[in-house]
Amino acid sequence: MNDLTENVIGCAIKVHRKLGPGFLESVYQAALSYELSKHGISHEREKSLPVQYEEIVLEVGFRCDFYIENCLIVECKAVKELSRMDEAQLLNYLKLTNTQVGLLLNFNTLKLTDGLKRMVNNYGK
């Protein structure tokens, strides 16, 4: 898992170095998808996540930005600063998929590592 997250972060840093801050989130997502593919990292973009509520499944259109190699969720942002709501969103995605690790990437920073947060789902596996 550490190798995978390291490789994904490396791809994100490359995207950030080439594009810099100031673009829409969708631009960073497209560029990151390209880099992940180029590096042979299997991923799904805009993966639908159904929500279980009591005994029913709600197909309400939650979508994580990237579901990588069936074990890592990556959420991309292009905001002034990450908020607790951004963190809560990623944690919910981790719980919904029973995934242990997620990355929150804010591309709207001068240095991507200042907008990077690794999160762990303590309720999962």
C-alpha positions, -999 to 999 in steps of 0.1 A, spaced: 0 0 0 28 24 8 44 18 -26 11 24 -43 4 57 -24 39 68 -31 35 62 -68 1 80 -70 15 109 -50 45 110 -75 21 112 -104 1 140 -87 33 159 -80 43 156 -116 8 170 -127 11 198 -102 46 207 -113 35 209 -150 2 227 -144 6 246 -112 -23 260 -92 -53 278 -106 -71 252 -129 -104 236 -123 -105 202 -105 -115 185 -137 -83 195 -154 -62 180 -126 -83 148 -127 -78 144 -164 -41 149 -162 -38 126 -132 -57 99 -150 -33 102 -179 -3 99 -156 -17 70 -137 -23 52 -170 11 61 -183 26 45 -151 5 13 -154 -16 21 -123 -51 6 -127 -78 30 -118 -115 39 -122 -124 75 -126 -157 89 -111 -166 56 -96 -202 54 -84 -207 45 -48 -242 33 -36 -252 42 -1 -267 16 23 -295 30 44 -311 5 68 -322 -24 45 -322 -5 12 -295 7 -12 -297 43 -23 -284 49 -58 -279 86 -53 -249 93 -75 -220 97 -50 -188 94 -70 -152 92 -58 -127 109 -81 -104 78 -84 -107 42 -72 -72 29 -77 -63 -8 -79 -93 -17 -58 -76 -6 -26 -70 32 -27 -94 62 -30 -81 95 -42 -102 127 -40 -89 158 -59 -97 193 -49 -88 227 -63 -98 249 -33 -82 276 -12 -77 251 16 -90 217 26 -119 217 50 -133 192 75 -161 186 50 -135 174 24 -121 151 50 -156 138 59 -164 132 23 -132 110 19 -139 91 51 -175 84 39 -161 70 6 -136 49 25 -164 34 47 -188 29 17 -162 9 -2 -146 -7 29 -113 7 17 -86 13 42 -66 42 28 -74 74 9 -56 105 -4 -70 140 -4 -51 161 -29 -56 199 -31 -40 211 -63 -46 248 -56 -14 252 -35 20 264 -44 35 231 -33 13 200 -37 26 184 -5 11 213 14 -23 202 1 -19 165 6 -37 145 33 -35 107 37 -64 93 56 -71 58 71 -105 41 76 -104 27 111 -139 12 106 -130 -10 77 -108 -40 72 
